[in-house]
Structures are given as C-alpha cells and as structure tokens.
Amino acid sequence: QVQLAESGGGLVQPGGSLRLSCAASGNVFGLYTMGWYRQAPGKQRELVATINRNFNTNYAESVKGRFTISRDNAKNTASLQMNNLKSEDTAVYYCNALYDSTYWGQGTQVTVSS
C-alpha cells in the first residue's frame, strides 16, 4: 500500500507560479512511476505530467513549456513546478503513483485568478 500526500496548492494570479509536492510512502519509491493529474469542475480527470523510474517525462500538450515534473528518490517526493499559470489551470491536482497498483493522493486545490 502506497500513501501519497500533496501540498503546495493555493491561489495565484495569472502568470504566477506554484510548486506542488507529493510525499510518498514505501521503500521502493525509485520504482514508482509518479504522475500529476487534475480535475476541473464539471470535467474529467486528466493527465498533467508523469515521470518514470528512468526519469523519462511526459506532459499534456496544454502544459508543455510551462510545467516541470521532477522527483527526488532520496526524499520519496515528486514535484510539479508550474509557471505562467493560466485561469484554465484551475483544478484540483492529484498525485498518482503506479507500481503494483495505482495510488492517489487526496488532491490539492490550485486556483488561478486575479
């Protein structure tokens, strides 16, 4: 069983930045594929970015060039640096881990508004 805890959400103005962090449990964090997903009101949950055990990354087209996913295996954390935020980035952001099963965090709200 993998437990995930997100932090770092909040309210930011358009063009601003936020950094989300996800702390994961387990002794084999380095083997997890970590991801960030988001769900806006009335919409389906969508993939934002993933990073696998080899540090290969994948991004949604809508966030390429603005968001960066990273991981620190020594600290069992994955992060999402979000720059040049837009109103359409407003959503609940969920951390995801894929190993022997799929695990989700509780989500953190990101609101981009002036």
N, C-alpha and C positions, 0 to 999 in steps of 0.2 A: 504494500500500500504506500503510495506516494502522496504526501501532503504538500500543497502549494499555498503560498501566502503572498498576495500582491500588495504593493504600496506605491505611493507617488502620484496618485491621481489628484485632480483638483480643477480649479477654474483658471483659465488663462485666456488672454486676449488673442485675437487673430494675429498670426505672425510670431507668436511666442513659442516657448519651448517647455517641454516637460520630460522628465525621465521616470519611467516606471521600472520597478524592480520586482522580481519574483524569487522568493526563497523556497527552496525545495528540500524535502527530507530524503533520506536514503543514503546508502553507502556507495552507490554506483551511479551517481549523478552524471558522471562523464559519459555514460552510455545512453542517456536520455536524449531524444530529440525534443527540444524546447520550442515552444511557439507562443505567439500572441494572437489572439482573436478579439474581435469586437462586435458588439451588437447595439445598434441604434434603435430607438423606439419605433416599433412597427416594422422592423426589418429583421431578416435572418442574421444569425451569427456568421461572420465572415473572417477568413484568414487575413491577418495583417503581415506576419513575418514568422519564419521558422529558422532554426539553426540546429544542425545535426551534430553528431559526435565528432565529426571531422571538421567542424566549424564552417561547413558549407551553409550558405544562407539563401533564403528565398523570400521575395517580397510581393505583396499585392501591387499591381500597377499604380494604384492611386497613391501609394506612399513612397514609391521608389524615389530616391534622391532626397527625401525629407526625413525618413525614419531609418534608424540603425539598430539592429538586434545584435546583442553580444552575450557572452556567457563567461563566467569565472568558475571553473571547476573546483578550484581550491576553496571557494566560499559557497558552493552549491547555489549559485544565483544566476539568473538570466535577467537581462535588462533590455529596455526599449527606449532609446533616445529619440524623442520626437521634436523635430524642428519645423519652423514655418507652418505652424498648425493652422488649420482652416476650420470653419464652422462645421463642415461636413465630417470632420474627425470626431465630433462629439458622439460619445458612445460609452457603454460600459466595456472596459477592456479586461479580458480574461487571459490568465496564464494557462498554458497547456503543456503537459509532459506526456511523451509517448515512449513507453518501454515495454513492459509485459502487458500493459493495458493503456487506456487513455485516461488521464487525470486532469482535473480542472481546479483552478482556484475559485475564490468566491466572487472575484471581479472587483474592479475599481473604476469609479466614475471619472471620466475626462469630459470637461465642458469647455468648449472654445466659444467665447462670446465677448463682445465689447460692452 
